[in-house]
Amino acid sequence: EAGVTQFPSHSVIEKGQTVTLRCDPISGHDNLYWYRRVMGKEIKFLLHFVKESKQDESGMPNNRFLAERTGGTYSTLKVQPAELEDSGVYFCASSPLRGPTDTQYFGPGTRLTVL
Amino acid sequence: AQKITQTQPGMFVQEKEAVTLDCTYDTSDPSYGLFWYKQPSSGEMIFLIYQGSYDQQNATEGRYSLNFQKARKSANLVISASQLGDSAMYFCAMRGTGTASKLTFGTGTRLQVTL
């Protein structure tokens, strides 16, 4: 069974540009989460999808971030326009809708560098 | 609000020795889950072990065990017979109940296994 995949693995952009990150969850996982780790700080929650619906977007830093999950499969996270403080590693995780432990399985992350 | 505290930014352990990574938590939820993840230098987040707040026994997964002390609000990870491949960042995380299933992470502990 394939794990969570993320694309790209690295992205280097200039301030003001747009970047779109993609996450493909484990097949059949209805829960999809985005997290971010800014250098030296803890991993922080951004938002949570259940299928195609946003269940919780309380962690989204501002309206420059837009997440979508059309069709309830893969998800994209767009940053427009990117700022220096957006640099960090963006993780995606997925879990089944109802599992015994609701363990979230993470992707390898996308390292975003904004210059 | 939930909070995870990992007070050890870095730890060293000799190969084949056991090591304990500390994690304390704070929550007002009556039911919660505690997780440990490993992040090797390659960057991916690997799920290690889960402990539910109502589980009567401490969780074990191979060389990993979780020393869960509910009254002290601690969930320390014990790695037995350390191997060089255990060198990595280790994150403790907590999940709340119901729709609030996002993970709250600690700042992590970097473990270095030496010969």
Interface residues (C-beta under 8 A of the other chain):
Chain A: N31 Y33 Y35 K41 E42 I43 K44 F45 H48 Q55 D56 G59 V89 F91 A93 S95 T101 D102 T103 Q104 Y105 F106 G107 P108 G109 R111
Chain B: I4 G33 F35 Y37 S42 G43 E44 M45 I46 F47 Y50 G52 F91 A93 R95 T99 A100 S101 K102 L103 T104 F105 G106 T107 G108
